[in-house]
Amino acid sequence: MKIKKDDLVVVLTGKDKGKKGKVLHAFHDIEKVIVEGVAVKKKNLKAGKNSKKGQIIEKALPIHVSNVALVDPKTDKATRIGAKIVSGKKVRVTKKSGVEI
């Protein structure tokens, strides 16, 4: 999976298509990511026994990594990711502009 935590991504499909956000968590084993402000669901919590009040919380749901693309820092548009070896280290680069990430 080429998308990592703290990457800026854009959503390609679904109800949040076109939204940009930072990756908060990347689940590499199931190939899903949680993006800030995307796929947010409201959940009702009941009141507990210890005088906790009931409340409505917003929870971010994971979306599949194929539905997001990295934002190119130079053009500010969606791009694919490649790899390049620079001074013996593997570095991620954007396909459109060739900028290192």
C-alpha positions as CSV (number, residue, x, y, z in Angstrom):
1,M,0.0,0.0,0.0
2,K,1.5,3.3,-1.1
3,I,-0.7,5.6,1.0
4,K,0.7,6.3,4.4
5,K,-0.3,8.3,7.6
6,D,-0.2,12.1,7.3
7,D,-0.5,12.0,3.4
8,L,-2.8,14.5,1.8
9,V,-5.3,12.6,-0.4
10,V,-8.3,13.3,-2.5
11,V,-11.4,11.0,-2.6
12,L,-12.1,9.6,-6.1
13,T,-15.5,7.9,-5.7
14,G,-18.5,7.8,-3.4
15,K,-20.6,10.5,-1.7
16,D,-17.5,12.4,-0.6
17,K,-16.0,12.5,-4.2
18,G,-13.6,15.4,-4.6
19,K,-13.0,16.1,-0.9
20,K,-9.4,16.4,0.3
21,G,-8.1,15.4,3.7
22,K,-5.2,14.1,5.7
23,V,-4.9,10.4,6.3
24,L,-5.3,9.9,10.1
25,H,-4.8,6.1,10.1
26,A,-3.7,3.5,7.5
27,F,-4.8,-0.1,8.0
28,H,-2.2,-2.0,5.8
29,D,-3.6,-5.5,6.5
30,I,-7.1,-4.7,5.2
31,E,-6.0,-1.9,2.7
32,K,-8.2,0.8,4.2
33,V,-7.5,4.4,5.4
34,I,-9.3,6.8,7.6
35,V,-9.3,10.3,6.1
36,E,-10.0,13.5,8.1
37,G,-13.6,14.8,7.4
38,V,-14.5,12.0,5.0
39,A,-17.0,9.1,5.5
40,V,-18.2,10.6,8.8
41,K,-21.1,8.8,10.5
42,K,-23.2,10.0,13.5
43,K,-23.7,7.5,16.3
44,N,-26.1,7.7,19.2
45,L,-24.7,6.7,22.6
46,K,-27.1,5.7,25.3
47,A,-26.8,7.0,28.8
48,G,-24.7,4.8,31.2
49,K,-25.4,3.7,34.7
50,N,-22.8,6.0,36.2
51,S,-24.8,9.1,35.4
52,K,-23.2,9.5,31.9
53,K,-25.4,11.5,29.6
54,G,-26.5,10.2,26.2
55,Q,-24.8,11.9,23.3
56,I,-24.4,11.9,19.5
57,I,-20.8,11.4,18.4
58,E,-19.3,11.6,14.9
59,K,-17.1,8.7,13.9
60,A,-14.9,8.5,10.8
61,L,-15.2,5.2,8.9
62,P,-12.4,3.6,6.9
63,I,-12.6,3.7,3.1
64,H,-10.7,1.5,0.7
65,V,-7.3,2.7,-0.5
66,S,-8.3,2.3,-4.2
67,N,-10.9,5.1,-3.7
68,V,-8.3,7.7,-2.8
69,A,-5.3,9.2,-4.6
70,L,-2.4,11.2,-3.3
71,V,-2.5,15.0,-4.0
72,D,0.5,16.2,-6.0
73,P,2.1,19.1,-4.1
74,K,3.1,20.9,-7.3
75,T,-0.2,20.8,-9.2
76,D,-2.6,20.2,-6.3
77,K,-4.4,17.4,-8.3
78,A,-4.7,13.7,-7.8
79,T,-1.6,11.6,-8.9
80,R,-0.3,8.1,-8.8
81,I,2.8,7.2,-6.8
82,G,6.1,5.6,-7.9
83,A,9.3,4.7,-6.3
84,K,12.9,5.9,-7.0
85,I,16.2,5.0,-5.4
86,V,18.1,8.2,-4.3
87,S,21.5,7.8,-2.7
88,G,20.7,4.2,-1.7
89,K,17.3,4.9,-0.2
90,K,13.9,4.1,-1.7
91,V,11.9,7.3,-2.0
92,R,8.2,7.8,-3.1
93,V,7.7,10.2,-6.1
94,T,4.7,11.5,-7.9
95,K,4.1,10.3,-11.4
96,K,2.8,13.6,-12.8
97,S,5.5,16.0,-11.7
98,G,8.3,13.7,-10.3
99,V,8.3,15.5,-6.9
100,E,9.7,13.5,-3.9
101,I,7.2,12.9,-1.1
